[in-house]
């Protein structure tokens, strides 16, 4: 779209093609889908610590290592790097699909009887999934590494490409659209993968079972989703390859921006950048010594920690706090992340552009929105459900057992295993780890929910009969928490994400305005290096450790390996989640305030004029070398 300015009818690009945002959205779908897949595999298999770190950190480490290299060399041929990025995103997604493709379609497995019987078939320590686990680890790590490299041209060069081709105060809108597209893509990846999120449960039969359902269906469906993401990413290759390296009118835009009054560090104002690795290291070191840039980069890192916390911990929190199934909790988390984060990023960019904010105004806006999200975070602490009675955890089998021990006199002859969680709700409104631990002798599947009978540990409660006249002692699933605070929690977490997202685009705009035009890609490169080191690399581990700290019962499989946490302390979980997010937002305010006062102190007030776009600049066209 084009628009005429001035009497001479000179043309400026009013926007950039929407295809610019396609690879970023496609890449984010892959990132979200991969994250869900990794979480699901970690639940299904007992991974070593080093294996978990390889899966979780390969993306962030690879992107952090290449950020400055891509910013330095890619700034000259951005479109070429966009095409390469889309290809690598698709290839990375294809690598993620490979371990699922050749997995055997028919597997025989021994089911674990989940009712109380002395003739139970108890599976021993098996390593039948070692082949798939090894393949998954190698291919996903390689795919994640490739996607980490592919993401940097989109996030760094894509942002500066937009900035170079639109007027100064229009950049916020288009950067906001790009960030919004990224958030929507990531959330869509979560929602697409959520139906496949399953928690292994005991089967109801003690016989060998053979078929194509269960783990085979799980493997096949993951493969289809990753392959679809590959096709979406590669679909953008042709449109991107047709882009000109310079959009029509970009020369005048750049000339106008060079005439705008900005304050720069004296070391950066007349800095000439070469093309050698030595020049790259020198520029990197100079930018790292810029305190305003580092403070803004740290602000972005702490902001990402909040988003990471929501993505990593929100599904687990919803599942345990409000008694939701894993697929429902993951879908709901994605549905909160999509509109919340995306709307915040988009509105933040629109507000910054509409109000034509100066660099100092952008920093004030970041501080104000962070304070509001900080207040909203505090309200989340009060939106939680009371813990339910759980036999062996916070209820002692009516005085016959001990807290912290699932085994009691009423079930000690049942040979129960705590390696797989299959909860039931007794007629006494007490939750039991499995029908076996409730002492249930047999079961029926007359309705949607399986029912259990003759449960020796269930002695009280309202007695109801089934269709055949037998008295039901328990039903499969969790007990009704009688907690109706989920809508209120969603409202608060959604509002928090919106106001937290408000600061995303202003941080990017402020980062680009404190350096000359020719150094903006490098400044964003520094920003992403700091973001990886202090944000996305330690972030998931911080929130997962806080989640582990609130765990009160953990899976121990037949091989003696500790696995996922089955039961959490709800109150402690709420305080830890809110506490860490609160600290992150507080750090954002501190770093932005520091950047604001350092910037204000160093800028001469007489030259601190709002950035005004110079219309109709008379600039001679220079031939590009």
Buried (B, 14 or more C-beta within 10 A) or exposed (E): EEEEBEEEEBEBBBBBBEBBBBBBBBBBBBBBBBBBBBBBBBBBBBBEEEBBBBBBBBBBBBBBBBBBBBBBBBBBEBBBBBBBBBBBBBBBBBBBBBBBBEBEEEBEBBBBBBBBBEEBBEBEEEEEBEEBBEBBBBBBBBBBBBBBBBBBBBBBBBBBBBBBBBBBBBBBBBBBBBBBBBBBBBBBBBBBBBEBBBBBBBBBEBEEEEEEEBBBBBBBEBBEBBBBBBEBBBBBBEBBEEBEEBBEBBBBBBBBBBEBEBBBBEEBEEBEBEEEEEEBEBBBEBBBEBBBBBBBBBBBBBBBBBBBBBBBBBBBBBBBBBBBBBBBBBBBBBBBBBBBBBBBBBBBBBBBBEEBBBBBBBBBBBBBBBBBBBEBBEBBBEBBBEBBEBBBBBBBBBEEBEEEEBBBEBBEEBBBBBBBBBBBBBBBBBBBBBBBBBBBBBBBEEEEEBBBBBBBBBBEEEEEEEEEEBEBBBBBBBBEBEBEBBEEBBBBBBBBBBBBBBBBBBBBBBBBBBBBBBBBBBBBBBBBBBBBBBBBBBBBBBBBEBBEEBBBBEBBBBEEBEBBBBBBBBBBBBBBBBEBBBBBBBBBBBBBBBBBEBBBEEBEEEEBEEBEBBEEBEEEEEEEE
